[in-house]
């Protein structure tokens, strides 16, 4: 018979306060294994594994909202994956702290020589002020992976978005290419072109993404930490620029396109993808039927740059604009990848879904079972733009 503990015994065993255990119970983060008729809570040894995950991830900088989805599975494999994640993040944190320690010692040496280097002071400030860098890096990578995984696993079009996109690029004219917002480098994983005599620059505004793609792709590419609206190259430098699902994230799309035109050669080409307001609209419907307070995006991204208005925007910056549509849909037959995708969005969904994840999982599984899968429509495409207009 499995040993059970009262709330007080469980808290003492784990070295936390009773108040902490009661709070986690109240918000649904760690529910007791058994509730007696008199309302007393009882916990088992398996609950210790869940508590270890919570405390460790909290110590590493995760918010409680981010911890909820990491607890949705409580089997042995999930615990192993959690330990692997914790170990990886601790290694990265040690590396970050060692870099901070080195910067402190170097600054100290300069001060002892009566020589103040303001560049070193700025470096030290940036390192000291970047405590949540590892969590942001993990979050960016995990969110992007969740979105790609859903499409890779359940898309009807077997070619896949990234191979299709790669196929549209005319490499016969490529000598200097810049990808803005390269993410995890998925576009280049199956590159079959000889890069000799070609310079490929992959840029992103996330240091973590740049580090990840560099480790993945190696030294055949150049890696740049930069914003797409402030490209650190001289005029007319590139013959080709790629912006895959990126332009609608620009703070000012007109300034961004002006900057892109500045660094493109006169005969240069921009490949920029986007989607319409209909794209994946069933996912929004599913979520809002569960809780109508949820918004999966703070902004309606196609309003900024979508299939409906993209040509009208781009024709002010390029002499020729062509649209190629990508034909596809999703048929989702598993709940977890869809839930991971939903949680990766940029809206308020974590606030409302996190405490109700188990309930939401049951809701999604019922939809899948009732309809033999959930069909999700896609509506996306690629604008190919030639000959930039100088402003």
N, C-alpha and C positions, 0 to 999 in steps of 0.2 A: 504494500500500500504506500502510495506516494506521501511524503511528509508535507504538511501544510503549515503555514505560518500566519499568525495574526499580523495586522498592520504594523504594530510596534515591534514584533519579533523580526519581521521582514526588513523594516527600516534599520534596526540595529545590526542585523546580519550584513546589510549592504553598506553600512556606514553613512547613511543619510538621515535626514530628519523625518519624523512622522508627517510633518506638514508637507514635505516634498512629495511623499508617496500619495497623500490624500489629494494634492493638487493634480498630479498626473492622472489619478483616477477620475477626478472631476472633469478634466478636459478630454478624457478618452485616450490619453497617450499610453497609459499602462493600467488596464482594467484588471481587477483581481480574478483569479481562476475560479473562485467560488464565493457566493454571497449566501450566508446563512439566513434562516427565516427571521432572525432577530436583527438583520441588517449588517452583521459583522462581516468584514472582508477577510478572505483567506488567500494567501499567495503560495505558489509552488516553486520548485527549483527552476522550472522553465522560465518563470517570470524574472529570474535573476539575469538570464540572457538578454531579455528585452531591456531590463534596466541598465545593463552594461552598455548596450548600444546607445541608449538615450544619454547616459552620463558622458560617455566617451565622445560622441558626436557633438554634444553641447560644449564640452571642453575645447574641442577643435574649432568651434566658432559657428556651428550650424544653429539656425533658429529652430524653435519648436515646430513651426510650420514645415520646415524642410525635413525634419526628422520623421514626421508622420508617415510619408510614403516609404521610407526606408524600413519601416516596421510592419509593412502590410503582409509580408511573409515571415513566419516564425519557425521555419524548419532549419535543419542542420546546415543545408547548403547556403541558405540566406545568412546564417551566422558566420559561416566561413567567408562569404563575400564581404560582409560587414567588417570582419577582422582584417581582411586584405585591404579594404579601403582605408581603414583607420591607420594601418601600418604605412601605407603609401603617403597619406597626408602628413603623418608624423615625420617621415623621412624628408619630405619637402619643407616642413616647418623647421626642422633642424638645419637644413641647408640655408633657409632664409635667415634664421637666427645667427648662423655662422657668418653670413655675409654682413649682417648688421654689426656683429662683434668686430669684424675686420674693419668696417667703415668707422666705427667708434675709435679703435686703436690708431688708425691712420690719421684721423682728425686730431686725436690727442697728441700725436707726434708733431704735427704741424704747429699746434698751439705752443708746444714746448720750444719750438724754434722761433717763436714770435712771428709766425708766418700764417696768416689766416687765408685759407683758400675757400672762397665763397662757393665754388663748384662742389667742393667736398661737403660743405655745410648743407647745400641743397640735396646732394645725394643722401646724406644722413637723414635729413628731414623726410625725404620720400620713403626710405626704407623703414623708418620708425613709424610713419603714418600709414603703412600698408599692412596692418595686422590681418585684415580679412582678405588679402590677396589670394591665398590658397583656396578659400571657400568660393570666391568669385570665379577663379580659374576652374574649379571642379564644377560649379554651377553652369558656367558657360558651355563647358565640354559635354556635361551630362544632358543639358537641354537640347543641344544640337544633335547629339547622338540619338536621343529619343525621337526627335522629329524625322531624322534620316531612317532610323530603324523601322518606323511605322510604314514609310513609303517602300523601303526595300523589301519588307516582308509581305505586304498585302496588296501591292500594286498589280493591276491587270496587265499593264504593258510590261512585258518581260525584259525589254531593253533597259529600262531604268532611266531616271532623269539625268543623272550625271554622264553616262555614256552617250545619251542622245545629245545633251548639251555640248559635249566634247566633239561630237561628230559634226556639229554645225560650224565649228571654227575653221576658217580657211588658213591652215598652217603654211600654205605656200607663200603667204605675205607676212608671216610672223618672224621678226628678228628680235624685237624688244617688246615683250608683253608684260602687262601689269594686271594682276587680279586684285580687285578691291574687295575686302571682306572674304578672305580665302577660307575662314573657318578651320575645319580640321583637315583641309587639303583633299577632300573626297574627289574633287574633279580630276586630280592628277594621279590617283592611285593606279590607274590602268593606262597611263600614258604610253603610247607605242611610237611616238615621234622621237627622232634623234635630236637631242638638245644641243648637239655640237653647232657652234656658230649662232646659237640663239641664247638670248638672255631672258629668263623668266623670273619675274619678281612677284612674290606672293606677300600680300600685305593684309593686316588685320589690326583693329584697335584694341585687341585683347592680347596682352603679353603671354597669357597662358595658352591661347590658341596658337600663337607663333611658335612657342616652345614645343607644343604637341606636334604640329605639322613638320617642324624641323626634325624632330626625332623620328618621325614616320617616313619622310621623303629623302632625308640625307642632304648631301652637298651639291646636288645637281641644280638646285634652285637658290635664288636670293630671297631672304626673308626680311620684311620691313614692318616695324611697329609704327603704324600711321593711321590717321583719319582720312577717309575718302574725300572729305571736303578741304583737306590741306595736304596735297600730294608733294612730297619733298624731292621733286625733280625739276629740271629746267624745262623751258618751253620746247614743244615739238620733239619730245624724247622718245615716245612710244608709238609704234605702229598699230598696236592692238591693246584694248583694255576690256576686261571682263568684270561685270558687276552682277553676280548671281543672287537674285532676291535681296538686293542691298539698297537700291536707290530710295525706297520708301522709308528707310531708317534715317536718311539724312535729315539734319536739323533744318536745312534750307536747300531744297533740291535744286533750285536755280543756281545758287552759288556752287553747289557740288558739280552740276553739269558744266558750268563755266570753267571750273578747275579741271575737269576731265578734258574738255576741249583744248585748254591751254597746253596740256602735256602731250596731246595727240599730234602726230604729224598731219600735214595737209591731206594726205590720202588715207589717214588712219580710220580704224573701225572700232566702234564700241558694241560689245555684246552685252545686253542687259535684260534680265528676266524678271517677270513679275506674274501676278495672277489677278483674277477678277473678283468681284464681290460675291460671286456664286461659289468660289473655290472653297471646298470643305465645309459648306454652310450647314450640312447635316450634323457636324460635330458641335457647332454652336447651338443648334436646336436641341440636341440630346442633353447638353449640359444645362441649358436654361429650363428645360422641362423638369430637370431634377431640382434646380434652385434658380429662380429667375433673377436673383441678385448678381449672378456670376457674369462677368465680362471677360472673355478670353484675351482681349487686347484693349489697351488704353486708347488706342487710335484705330480707326478703320484704315488700314494701310493702303488698300487700293484707291482710297480717296486721294492720297498723296501721290501715288504712282501705281496705276493698275492697267489692266488690259483695256479698260474703257477709255482712259484719258492719256495713256502713255504716248501714243503717236502724236497727239496734239501738243504735248509737252516737248517731245524730242525734236519735232520738225523745226523748232526755233533754234536748235543747236546743230543740226545736221542736214545736209542737202538731200540725203536719201535715207528713208526709214522703211524697213520691211519687218513684218510680223510673221513669225512661224509658231503655230500652235502645237502643243504636245497633247496627244490623245491618251487619256488614262482615267482610271477610277480605282478606288480601293474597295476590297471586300474583306472586312475585318472579322476574324473568327476567334480572336483571343482578347480577353478584357484588359490584361495588364499593359500591353504595348499602347493601347488607346488611352488608358489612364495616365501612363507615363508621358504620352504626347500632350495630353490636356494640361498636366501639371507643369510642362515645360513652357507653356505660353506666357505672354508678358502681361497678363491681366491680374485680376483679384481672386482667381480661382483657389489659390492655396488657403486664403482666409476662410472660405466657406466649405471647401472640400476636405481640408486636412482633418478636422475632428470627425468627419463622417465617411472616411475612406472605405471602411468595410461595407457600409451601407451602399456607397456609390459603386463599389465593385460588384455587389449582388445585383444592383440595378442594371449595370452594363451587361453582366452575364445573362440576365433574363432577356434583354433586348436581342442579344446574339442568338440565344436558344430559340426565341419566339420567331425569329425571321431568318434562321439559318445563315446568320452572319449579318453584319451591318454594311450596307453599300454607301460609300461616300464619294460624291462627285468631285472631280478635279477640273479646274479650268485655268491653266497656266500656259505661258508661252515665252518666246524670246524675241526681243526687238534687235535687229541687226542694223546698225546706223553707220553710214559711210560719209566721209568728208566733213569734218567739223567746220562750223561757221564761227569765225573769229568775232568776239565781242569787243 
